């Protein structure tokens, strides 16, 4: 069965609107700044593919980025990504 290319494109656009990583700046999921990483994680919470995305990232041992609402650093899920350089004094006290 051959599908109309215009219908396929329209369906792809509708599907992309449901996926935060397709409807926002892709760089957000690989950001350096903690605030941006936390924003990407928050956007993942509404994604219908969150569990599958995380499972795939774990299977592939993704080296870094936000996948399925979790942060990967050197292929390991971490609770929070630290920025480069020395931590702020307020972070050291915590």
C-alpha positions in Angstrom: 0.0 0.0 0.0 1.5 3.3 -1.1 1.0 6.3 1.1 0.6 9.9 -0.1 3.9 11.8 0.8 1.9 14.8 2.0 -0.1 12.6 4.4 3.1 11.0 5.7 4.7 14.4 6.3 1.6 15.7 8.1 1.6 12.6 10.3 5.3 13.1 11.1 4.7 16.7 12.1 1.8 15.7 14.4 3.9 13.0 16.0 6.9 15.4 16.4 4.6 17.8 18.3 4.1 15.1 21.0 7.8 14.6 21.5 9.6 17.3 23.4 13.0 16.4 21.9 11.6 16.9 18.4 9.7 20.1 19.1 12.4 21.9 21.2 16.0 22.8 20.5 17.9 19.4 20.3 20.9 21.0 21.9 19.0 21.3 25.2 19.3 17.5 25.7 23.1 17.8 25.5 23.5 21.1 27.4 26.4 22.0 29.7 24.5 24.2 32.1 22.6 22.5 34.9 19.5 24.7 34.5 19.2 23.6 30.8 19.7 19.9 31.7 17.0 20.2 34.3 14.7 21.8 31.8 15.3 18.9 29.4 14.6 16.4 32.1 11.3 18.2 33.0 10.2 18.2 29.3 10.8 14.4 29.2 8.3 13.8 31.9 5.4 14.6 29.5 6.8 12.5 26.7 4.8 9.4 25.8 8.0 7.6 24.8 9.9 8.3 28.0 10.2 4.7 29.2 11.3 3.4 25.8 13.7 6.2 25.3 15.4 5.5 28.7 15.5 1.7 28.0 17.1 2.3 24.6 19.7 4.6 26.1 20.6 2.1 28.8 20.8 -0.7 26.2 23.1 1.5 24.0 25.1 2.8 26.9 24.6 6.3 25.7 27.8 8.3 26.7 26.1 11.5 27.7 23.0 13.7 27.4 19.4 13.5 28.7 17.6 10.3 27.7 14.1 9.4 29.0 14.3 12.0 31.7 17.6 10.8 33.1 21.1 12.3 32.8 23.9 10.2 31.4 27.5 11.1 32.1 30.2 8.8 30.8 27.6 6.1 30.1 26.2 6.1 33.6 22.9 7.6 34.9 23.6 10.3 37.4 21.2 12.2 39.7 22.5 15.6 38.6 24.9 17.0 36.2 27.5 19.3 37.6 28.8 22.2 35.5 32.4 22.6 34.6 34.9 24.0 37.0 34.7 24.3 40.8 31.3 23.9 42.4 29.7 27.0 43.9 30.2 27.5 47.7 26.4 27.0 48.2 26.7 23.6 46.5 29.7 22.6 48.7 27.7 23.2 51.8 24.8 20.9 50.7 
